[in-house]
Amino acid sequence: MSETKIIRDPIYTDIPLSSNEIAIIDTPEFQRLRNIKQTGLTCMVYPSANHTRFEHSIGTMHVAGEISKNLEDVDVGLIRIAALLHDIGHPPFSHTLEICGYNHEYFTRKKIKKMDFENYTPNEIVDVLQSKGFEGALLSGDVDADRMDYLLRDSYHTGVAYGSIDYARLIRCMVLFEDIRPKLGVLEKGIIAVESLLIARYQMYPTVYMHPTSRIAEIMLKNATIYGLNEKLFNLQDLSTMDDIDLVSTLRRNEGEGNKLIGMLDKRHLFKNILTFRYGDLTPEEKWLLINLDENDIKNLEYELSEKLGTTIFLDIPGYPKINEHNITVLIDDKKYRLDEISPLAKNLKWAYMKSWDVRLYAPPEQYSKLKEFKSENSKFKDSKKEMIFDCIKRKYKKSIILEIIQDEGIIKGRGKLLAIAKEMGISESEFLSELQKLIFCGLIKEDVIKVRGTFRYDYGINSQNL
């Protein structure tokens, strides 16, 4: 790589750039990222969290390049450029505004295909980002360059001490191994480094990413943007070219509900949490109902609750935690293991992570005192509101074919066997894995890891503790 410039970075100190990479960074598509906050409205809680997708993308490029250098037969230059561009399709305020069907990966691909590159075609770069092989896993997999950079960077800029990972050792221990196709794994000596990443992500989740104040600020911003879309101030595709400044300015300039919410955010006059349902407060069936609601279902539920409570209600139902790091392959004495098969820490953190999930209801600050007074006078407030919510959504119950299979078959020995039966019922492998993860998260089924002749088998059955 012809090094023509050095960027000084607070995380990695010096990041070398080639002339090709500088040319990409200087494009309007990439420069837009300077004005898109990496962590949404986390700055409402941590004032210094004003870092952007711009420096994160450069950091991800650097980490991906460092990993690639240790792998054989890898085009390091191509991997670096793909990593550099992996986020150019983000809307304002990053993941906060992936709403109404907006998909940043789709807009990333669309933008890349319109760009010119000196040594690669747009399709070559898109292929890396979409790859189901090790190239894709390196940028968006079980343990990837993207995750390493955002944990280190978000920790640094928020000022919390929880995002520390053994980055140098981890990248030295990442290797390629042969399976059906080459895959990315970690050597045995890298287990502790992977565990450090797990711990960092687990601690950052409630402290930073799911902080109650930033959550309600982002819920307000989402709703302000939805009002803007409904009022035809802009369309969904416009979010791919707007930055944080464009969006906020547009909402400020126009009268309407979006303007009111932005005005409240400007004054930090935030909605208040009136009710929280923690993981343990909900039955497995109730969790299943909630995580299967789509965006329209949630908006309809908010309307119904607002009418019944006589004030605007916003509902925050986070996506269930997908803990992909536990799936990383660890190579020990020429044998392959999943991390949570051999790491008690990983196995326990998996459940701790899940149980940090909760659902929150918010009301306008001027209504908080009245609702709080009612709540203090009525010890059954939480139960009555819970009943009200589930009365509104019980008609949305989604059947699970996998659950029905296990109910009919009893204990199923081996994930492969369960997958085979599910495929016979018309479920694709990706649908199977997603639904299985949801069922385990909710506690409707249990997954037992059984050691069999030096390897591990995954058995599935109904979770009898919830019967």
C-alpha positions in Angstrom: 0.0 0.0 0.0 1.4 3.4 -1.0 1.2 5.4 2.2 0.8 9.1 1.5 -0.9 10.4 4.6 -1.3 9.7 8.3 -4.4 10.4 10.3 -3.9 11.0 14.0 -6.6 9.0 15.9 -7.2 9.0 19.7 -7.7 5.2 19.7 -4.9 3.9 17.5 -2.6 6.9 17.4 -1.6 6.8 13.7 -3.7 5.4 10.9 -1.9 5.3 7.5 -3.9 6.0 4.4 -3.2 5.3 0.7 -3.9 7.8 -2.0 -6.9 5.7 -3.1 -8.3 5.8 0.5 -7.8 9.5 0.7 -9.7 10.0 -2.6 -12.7 8.0 -1.1 -12.6 10.0 2.2 -12.7 13.2 0.2 -16.0 12.3 -1.6 -19.3 14.0 -0.6 -20.8 10.6 0.3 -18.1 10.0 2.9 -17.8 13.6 4.1 -21.5 13.5 5.0 -20.5 11.1 7.9 -18.7 14.0 9.7 -22.2 15.2 10.7 -23.8 11.9 11.7 -23.3 11.1 15.4 -22.1 7.6 16.0 -24.2 7.0 19.1 -27.4 8.9 18.4 -28.5 11.1 21.3 -26.2 9.5 23.9 -24.7 13.0 24.1 -27.8 13.9 26.1 -26.3 11.7 28.9 -22.5 11.8 28.1 -21.8 15.3 26.8 -18.5 14.3 25.1 -20.2 11.6 23.0 -20.2 13.7 19.9 -18.0 11.4 17.8 -19.3 10.5 14.4 -19.6 7.8 11.8 -16.7 9.5 10.0 -13.9 8.6 12.5 -15.6 5.2 13.3 -15.4 4.2 9.6 -11.8 5.1 9.4 -11.1 3.2 12.6 -13.0 0.2 11.3 -10.9 0.3 8.1 -7.7 0.3 10.2 -8.8 -2.6 12.4 -9.9 -4.7 9.4 -6.6 -4.0 7.7 -4.6 -5.1 10.8 -6.6 -8.4 11.0 -6.3 -9.0 7.2 -2.5 -8.6 7.4 -2.3 -11.8 9.5 -4.5 -13.8 7.1 -3.2 -15.6 4.0 -4.4 -14.9 0.5 -6.5 -11.9 1.5 -6.7 -8.7 -0.5 -6.0 -6.2 2.3 -6.6 -3.2 0.1 -10.1 -4.4 -0.9 -11.0 -5.3 2.7 -9.9 -1.8 3.9 -12.0 0.0 1.3 -15.0 -2.1 2.1 -14.6 -1.4 5.8 -14.1 2.3 5.1 -17.5 2.4 3.2 -19.5 0.1 5.3 -21.5 2.9 7.0 -22.0 5.5 4.2 -25.7 4.6 3.9 -26.6 5.5 7.5 -29.4 8.0 8.1 -29.0 11.0 10.5 -28.2 9.9 14.1 -27.2 6.5 12.9 -29.2 3.4 14.1 -31.7 5.7 15.9 -33.4 6.5 12.6 -33.5 3.1 11.0 -37.3 3.5 10.9 -40.2 2.9 8.5 -38.2 0.3 6.6 -35.0 2.3 6.2 -32.1 -0.1 5.8 -28.6 1.5 5.9 -27.0 -1.5 4.3 -29.3 -1.1 1.2 -28.4 2.5 0.9 -24.7 1.7 1.4 -24.8 -0.7 -1.5 -26.7 1.8 -3.6 -24.2 4.6 -3.0 -21.2 2.4 -3.6 -22.5 1.3 -7.0 -22.5 5.0 -8.1 -18.9 5.7 -7.0 -15.7 5.4 -9.0 -12.7 3.5 -7.6 -9.1 3.3 -9.0 -8.3 -0.4 -8.4 -11.6 -2.1 -7.8 -15.1 -2.1 -9.2 -18.1 -1.1 -7.1 -19.4 -4.7 -7.3 -16.2 -6.1 -5.9 -16.6 -3.9 -2.8 -20.3 -4.7 -2.5 -19.5 -8.4 -2.7 -17.2 -8.1 0.3 -19.9 -6.3 2.3 -22.5 -9.0 1.4 -20.1 -11.9 1.6 -21.2 -14.9 3.7 -17.6 -16.0 3.8 -14.8 -14.8 6.0 -14.6 -11.4 4.3 -18.2 -10.5 5.4 -17.5 -12.0 8.9 -14.4 -9.8 9.2 -16.6 -6.7 8.8 -19.9 -7.9 10.3 -19.6 -11.2 12.0 -19.3 -12.9 15.4 -16.2 -10.9 16.3 -15.5 -8.2 13.8 -13.6 -5.0 13.1 -16.7 -2.9 13.3 -17.5 -4.1 16.9 -13.9 -3.7 18.1 -13.7 -0.1 16.9 -17.1 1.0 18.3 -16.5 -0.5 21.7 -13.1 1.2 22.0 -14.3 4.5 20.5 -17.6 4.8 22.3 -15.9 4.0 25.6 -13.3 6.7 25.0 -15.8 9.4 24.0 -18.4 8.7 26.7 -15.7 8.6 29.4 -16.8 5.3 30.8 -14.3 2.6 31.6 -16.2 -0.4 30.4 -15.2 -0.6 26.7 -11.7 -1.8 27.2 -10.7 -4.9 25.2 -7.4 -6.7 24.5 -7.5 -5.5 20.9 -3.9 -6.2 20.0 -4.0 -9.8 21.2 -7.4 -10.5 19.7 -6.4 -9.5 16.2 -3.2 -11.6 16.5 -5.2 -14.6 17.4 -7.8 -14.4 14.5 -7.1 -17.0 11.8 -8.7 -18.6 8.8 -9.7 -22.3 8.9 -11.2 -24.6 6.3 -14.8 -25.6 6.7 -17.2 -25.9 3.7 -15.5 -22.6 2.8 -12.8 -20.6 4.6 -14.1 -19.2 7.9 -12.8 -16.8 10.6 -11.9 -18.2 14.0 -9.8 -17.6 17.1 -6.9 -19.6 18.4 -7.2 -21.1 21.9 -4.8 -18.4 23.3 -7.3 -15.7 22.2 -10.1 -17.0 24.3 -9.5 -14.5 27.1 -9.2 -11.6 24.6 -12.7 -12.6 23.2 -14.0 -12.8 26.7 -12.8 -9.2 27.3 -14.8 -8.1 24.3 -17.9 -9.9 25.7 -17.5 -8.3 29.1 -17.0 -4.8 27.5 -20.1 -5.2 25.3 -22.2 -6.5 28.2 -21.2 -3.5 30.4 -21.6 -0.9 27.7 -25.1 -2.2 26.9 -26.9 -0.9 30.0 -24.5 1.9 30.8 -24.3 3.6 27.4 -26.4 2.0 24.6 -29.5 1.4 26.7 -29.3 4.3 29.1 -32.9 5.3 30.0 -32.3 9.0 29.3 -30.8 8.5 25.8 -33.5 5.9 25.1 -36.4 8.3 25.6 -34.5 11.1 23.8 -34.1 8.8 20.8 -37.8 7.7 21.0 -38.7 11.4 20.8 -36.4 11.9 17.8 -37.8 8.9 16.1 -41.3 10.1 16.5 -40.4 13.7 15.4 -38.9 12.2 12.2 -42.0 10.0 11.6 -44.2 13.1 12.0 -41.9 14.8 9.4 -42.3 11.9 7.0 -46.1 11.9 7.5 -46.2 15.7 7.0 -44.2 15.3 3.7 -41.3 17.5 4.9 -39.0 14.8 3.4 -39.3 11.2 2.2 -37.6 8.1 3.5 -34.9 8.1 0.8 -33.9 11.7 1.7 -32.6 10.4 5.0 -29.7 8.8 3.0 -28.4 12.2 1.9 -29.4 14.2 5.0 -27.1 14.6 8.0 -28.0 15.4 11.7 -28.0 19.2 11.0 -30.2 18.9 7.9 -32.8 16.8 9.8 -33.0 19.0 12.9 -33.1 22.2 10.9 -35.9 20.9 8.7 -38.0 19.9 11.7 -37.3 23.2 13.5 -38.4 25.3 10.5 -41.8 23.6 10.1 -44.8 23.7 12.3 -46.2 20.5 13.5 -45.7 17.7 16.0 -42.2 17.0 14.9 -41.3 20.7 15.6 -42.7 20.4 19.1 -40.7 17.3 19.9 -37.5 18.8 18.6 -38.2 21.9 20.7 -38.5 19.7 23.7 -35.2 18.0 22.9 -33.5 21.4 22.4 -34.5 22.3 26.0 -33.9 18.7 27.3 -37.5 18.7 28.3 -37.9 15.0 28.0 -40.8 12.6 28.3 -40.8 10.6 31.6 -40.7 6.9 32.2 -44.0 6.0 33.9 -43.6 2.2 33.8 -40.9 -0.4 33.2 -41.4 -4.1 32.6 -38.1 -5.9 33.2 -37.2 -9.2 31.7 -38.3 -11.1 34.9 -41.6 -9.2 35.1 -42.9 -10.8 31.9 -43.9 -14.4 31.1 -42.2 -16.1 28.2 -45.5 -15.7 26.2 -45.6 -12.0 26.9 -42.0 -11.6 25.8 -42.8 -13.5 22.7 -45.7 -11.2 21.9 -43.6 -8.1 22.4 -40.5 -9.0 20.4 -42.7 -10.0 17.4 -44.4 -6.6 17.2 -43.4 -4.7 14.1 -43.1 -0.9 13.8 -46.8 -0.5 12.8 -48.0 -2.7 15.6 -46.1 -0.6 18.1 -47.5 2.7 16.7 -51.0 1.2 16.9 -50.4 0.1 20.4 -49.2 3.6 21.3 -52.4 5.1 19.9 -54.6 2.8 21.8 -52.7 3.4 25.1 -52.8 7.1 24.5 -56.5 7.1 24.1 -57.0 5.0 27.2 -54.7 7.1 29.4 -55.7 10.4 28.0 -52.2 11.6 27.0 -49.5 10.8 24.5 -47.7 7.6 25.2 -44.5 6.4 23.7 -43.5 2.7 24.0 -39.9 1.6 23.9 -39.5 -2.1 23.0 -35.8 -2.8 22.1 -34.9 -5.5 19.8 -33.9 -8.7 21.7 -30.2 -8.9 22.2 -28.4 -10.9 19.5 -25.2 -12.1 21.2 -23.2 -13.3 18.1 -19.8 -13.3 19.9 -20.8 -16.6 21.5 -20.8 -18.3 18.1 -17.2 -17.5 17.3 -15.3 -20.7 16.5 -12.3 -21.5 18.8 -9.6 -23.8 17.4 -8.1 -26.1 20.0 -5.8 -29.0 19.0 -7.2 -29.1 15.4 -10.8 -29.3 16.8 -13.5 -26.6 16.4 -15.7 -25.4 19.3 -18.2 -22.7 19.7 -17.1 -20.2 22.4 -20.0 -20.8 24.8 -19.2 -24.5 24.7 -15.9 -24.1 26.4 -16.2 -20.7 28.2 -18.3 -20.7 31.4 -18.0 -16.9 31.3 -19.5 -16.6 27.8 -22.3 -19.0 28.8 -23.2 -17.0 31.9 -22.9 -13.6 30.2 -25.3 -14.7 27.6 -28.1 -15.0 30.1 -27.0 -11.9 32.0 -27.1 -9.9 28.7 -30.7 -11.2 27.9 -32.0 -10.3 31.4 -30.8 -6.7 31.1 -33.6 -6.2 28.4 -36.7 -4.3 29.4 -39.7 -2.5 28.0 -40.6 1.1 29.0 -43.6 3.4 28.7 -43.2 7.2 28.5 -45.5 10.1 29.0 -45.1 13.9 28.6 -43.4 15.5 31.5 -46.4 17.7 32.4 -48.5 14.5 32.8 -45.9 12.7 34.9 -46.9 14.1 38.3 -50.6 13.1 37.7 -49.7 9.6 36.6 -47.2 9.2 39.4 -49.8 10.3 42.0 -52.3 7.8 40.5 -49.6 5.2 40.6 -48.7 5.8 44.2 -52.4 5.6 45.2 -53.0 2.4 43.2 -50.8 -0.5 44.1 -52.2 -2.4 41.1 -51.2 0.2 38.6 -48.4 -1.9 37.0 -50.6 -5.0 36.8 -53.5 -3.0 35.3 -51.3 -1.3 32.7 -49.7 -4.7 31.8 -53.2 -6.2 31.3 -54.2 -3.2 29.2 -51.1 -3.6 27.0 -51.6 -7.3 26.4 -55.3 -6.9 25.8 -54.3 -4.6 23.0 -51.8 -6.9 21.4 -52.9 -10.5 22.1 -54.6 -10.6 18.7 -51.2 -10.1 17.2 -49.9 -13.4 18.6 -47.5 -15.0 16.2 -47.4 -18.8 16.1 -44.1 -20.5 16.1 -43.6 -23.6 13.9 -40.4 -24.5 15.8 -42.2 -24.4 19.1 -45.0 -26.6 17.7 -42.4 -29.1 16.4 -40.8 -29.4 19.8 -44.2 -29.7 21.5 -45.0 -32.6 19.2 -41.6 -34.3 19.2 -40.5 -33.7 22.8 -36.7 -33.5 23.2 -35.0 -33.1 19.9 -31.4 -34.2 19.9 -29.2 -32.0 17.7 -29.8 -28.7 16.0 -29.4 -30.4 12.6 -32.3 -32.6 13.2 -34.5 -29.7 14.3 -33.4 -27.7 11.3 -34.3 -30.7 9.0 -37.8 -31.0 10.4 -38.3 -27.2 10.2 -37.2 -27.2 6.5 -39.7 -29.8 5.8 -42.3 -27.4 7.2 -41.2 -24.7 4.8 -38.8 -22.7 7.0 -35.6 -21.4 5.5 -32.3 -21.7 7.5 -32.1 -18.0 8.2 -35.7 -17.9 9.4 -35.0 -21.0 11.5 -32.0 -19.4 13.2 -33.8 -16.1 13.9 -36.9 -17.8 15.4 -34.8 -20.2 17.4 -32.9 -17.4 19.0 -36.1 -15.6 19.8 -37.6 -18.7 21.5 -34.5 -19.2 23.6 -34.5 -15.5 24.6 -38.1 -15.6 25.7 -37.6 -18.8 27.7 -40.2 -20.7 25.7 -37.7 -23.4 24.9 -34.3 -24.4 26.4 -31.1 -25.3 24.7 -28.9 -27.9 26.4 -25.3 -28.3 25.3 -24.3 -32.0 25.5 -20.8 -33.3 25.2 -20.7 -36.3 22.9 -17.4 -38.1 22.1 -15.2 -35.0 22.2 -17.7 -32.7 20.5 -20.9 -30.9 21.5 -24.5 -31.5 20.5 -27.4 -29.0 21.0 -30.6 -30.5 22.3 -33.9 -28.6 22.5 -37.0 -29.0 24.6 -39.9 -27.1 26.2 -38.7 -25.0 29.1 -40.5 -26.9 31.9 -39.7 -24.1 34.4 -42.3 -22.0 32.6 -45.1 -24.5 32.6 
